[in-house]
């Protein structure tokens, strides 16, 4: 069985809204709810560890109740960094295997969780190909410093799945090195663990800006039209 660690601690400053972005509504439903509902329909997930921004616990509890989430849900305060938030959540996990997702990716579906869980390997991340050219640069001089072969690069997405013991050791490694990572697949790889990837989808966007809200609305309308 799996525990879903659902990261939900963002403040949404870049959104310019009076509340954290995960409480903003897309097609009338709070962004946070989409991931909860998708995970709730996956039999292999029997626990959700859900964090929350300071001062917003009651609102999170209300959404879990109002949308009738049946899966056991344990709440934990968010940390000062994303990495700290994950480390806190791992202490509450009751299973030896973890699926990690973030509420800011509301287009995840139950089938995405199920496909990830079924994928071979202990530690696996969704990673789509990069369809554009990227280049290393020197920000101090605004110059391009070389070339990167995009065939050897991937866009890191969530959800991801991990062996709980591996993930905890990875976080211990990062803390010991004094390095803060922005996500966990590369953290584990840097710590020496084998991490695999499966192809992700370009529709699995992260809602960060007002433009992303409009895009999410359009994509969700498109899914509804296909049903």
C-alpha positions in Angstrom: 0.0 0.0 0.0 1.0 3.6 -0.5 0.8 6.9 1.3 0.2 10.0 -0.7 2.2 13.0 0.5 0.3 15.9 -1.0 2.2 19.1 -0.8 -0.1 22.0 -0.2 1.9 24.6 1.7 2.4 27.2 -1.0 1.5 30.8 -0.2 0.7 31.8 -3.8 2.6 35.1 -3.8 3.2 34.9 -7.5 -0.5 34.5 -8.1 -1.2 37.9 -6.5 -4.3 36.5 -4.8 -5.5 37.2 -1.2 -5.3 33.5 -0.4 -3.0 30.6 -1.2 -3.4 29.5 -4.8 -4.5 26.0 -3.8 -7.8 27.4 -2.5 -8.5 29.3 -5.7 -11.3 27.7 -7.8 -11.0 26.2 -11.2 -14.3 25.5 -12.8 -15.9 26.1 -9.4 -13.7 23.6 -7.5 -10.7 24.5 -5.3 -7.4 23.5 -6.9 -6.5 21.3 -3.9 -9.6 19.2 -4.3 -8.7 17.8 -7.7 -5.7 15.9 -6.4 -7.6 14.7 -3.3 -10.5 13.3 -5.4 -8.1 11.6 -7.9 -6.2 9.9 -5.1 -9.3 8.9 -3.2 -10.3 6.6 -6.1 -7.0 4.7 -6.1 -7.3 1.5 -4.0 -3.5 1.3 -3.5 -3.5 4.6 -1.6 -4.9 4.2 1.9 -3.4 7.3 3.5 -2.9 10.9 2.6 -0.5 13.1 4.4 -1.5 16.7 3.6 0.3 19.8 4.7 -1.1 23.3 4.9 0.2 26.9 5.0 0.3 28.6 8.4 -3.1 29.7 9.5 -5.1 27.6 6.9 -5.6 24.3 8.7 -9.3 24.8 9.3 -9.9 25.5 5.6 -8.1 22.4 4.6 -10.1 20.3 7.1 -13.3 21.8 5.7 -12.5 20.8 2.1 -11.6 17.3 3.1 -14.9 17.0 4.9 -17.1 18.8 2.3 -15.8 16.8 -0.6 -16.2 13.5 1.3 -12.6 12.3 1.0 -12.8 8.7 2.3 -9.1 8.0 2.5 -7.5 8.5 5.9 -6.0 12.0 5.8 -3.4 13.3 8.3 -2.5 17.0 8.4 0.9 18.5 9.1 2.1 22.1 9.0 4.2 23.1 6.0 7.9 23.7 6.5 9.9 26.8 5.6 11.0 25.2 2.3 9.5 22.5 0.0 12.2 20.1 1.2 11.4 20.8 4.8 7.7 20.2 4.1 8.4 16.8 2.6 10.7 15.8 5.5 7.9 16.7 8.0 5.3 14.7 6.1 7.5 11.6 5.9 7.3 11.3 9.7 3.6 10.7 9.5 3.7 8.0 6.7 2.3 4.6 7.8 3.3 2.8 4.6 6.7 1.7 3.2 6.0 3.3 -0.1 5.1 6.9 -0.9 3.5 8.8 -3.8 4.5 12.4 -3.8 2.4 15.0 -5.5 1.6 18.7 -5.2 -1.8 20.3 -5.0 -0.7 22.9 -7.6 -1.0 20.2 -10.3 -4.8 19.8 -10.4 -4.9 17.9 -13.8 -3.6 14.7 -12.3 -6.0 11.8 -12.7 -6.5 8.5 -10.8 -5.1 6.7 -13.8 -1.9 8.7 -13.5 -1.4 7.6 -9.9 -2.3 4.0 -10.8 0.2 4.0 -13.8 3.0 5.3 -11.6 2.3 2.8 -8.9 2.4 0.0 -11.5 5.7 1.2 -13.0 8.7 -1.0 -12.3 11.3 0.4 -9.9 11.3 1.6 -6.3 11.8 5.3 -7.2 10.0 6.6 -10.3 9.1 10.1 -11.6 6.9 11.3 -14.4 9.2 13.2 -16.8 8.1 14.3 -20.3 10.5 15.2 -23.0 11.6 18.9 -23.3 10.2 20.2 -26.7 12.3 23.3 -26.7 16.0 24.2 -26.6 17.6 25.0 -23.3 21.0 26.6 -22.8 23.4 27.1 -19.9 24.0 30.8 -19.2 26.0 33.1 -16.9 23.4 35.4 -15.3 26.1 37.9 -14.2 27.0 38.7 -17.8 23.8 37.6 -19.6 25.9 35.4 -21.8 25.3 31.9 -23.2 28.1 29.6 -21.9 27.5 26.4 -23.9 25.2 23.8 -25.3 22.9 21.2 -23.7 21.6 18.2 -25.6 17.9 18.2 -24.9 17.7 14.5 -25.7 19.6 14.0 -22.4 17.3 16.2 -20.4 13.8 15.8 -19.0 11.2 18.0 -17.5 10.6 16.9 -14.0 6.9 16.4 -13.1 4.9 15.1 -10.2 3.5 12.7 -9.1 6.5 10.6 -8.2 6.8 7.4 -6.2 9.5 6.5 -3.7 10.6 3.8 -1.3 10.0 5.5 2.1 13.4 4.4 3.5 15.2 5.6 0.4 13.5 9.0 0.5 14.3 9.5 4.2 18.0 8.7 3.6 18.0 11.1 0.7 16.7 13.9 2.9 19.3 13.0 5.5 22.0 13.3 2.8 20.7 16.7 1.6 20.5 18.0 5.1 24.0 16.8 5.8 25.3 18.5 2.7 23.4 21.7 3.5 21.8 21.6 0.0 18.2 22.5 -0.6 16.5 20.8 -3.6 13.4 21.9 -5.4 12.1 18.3 -5.9 12.8 14.8 -4.8 13.7 12.7 -7.8 16.9 14.7 -8.4 17.5 14.8 -4.6 17.6 11.0 -4.5 19.7 10.7 -7.6 22.2 13.1 -6.1 22.2 11.0 -2.9 23.2 7.9 -5.0 19.9 6.2 -5.4 18.6 4.8 -8.7 15.7 6.8 -9.9 13.7 5.9 -13.1 11.3 7.9 -15.1 8.2 7.3 -17.2 6.9 9.7 -19.9 4.7 12.4 -18.5 2.1 14.5 -20.2 2.3 18.2 -21.3 -1.2 18.7 -19.9 0.1 18.0 -16.3 0.8 21.7 -15.7 1.7 23.4 -12.4 -0.5 26.3 -11.5 1.8 29.2 -10.5 0.6 32.3 -12.3 -2.8 33.8 -13.3 -2.1 32.6 -16.9 -1.8 29.0 -15.6 -5.3 29.3 -14.0 -6.8 30.2 -17.4 -4.9 27.3 -19.0 -6.1 24.8 -16.4 -9.7 26.0 -16.9 -9.3 25.4 -20.7 -7.7 22.0 -20.3 -10.4 20.8 -17.8 -13.2 22.0 -20.1 -11.5 20.0 -22.9 -11.5 16.9 -20.8 -15.1 17.3 -19.9 -16.0 17.7 -23.6 -14.2 14.4 -24.4 -16.2 12.4 -21.8 
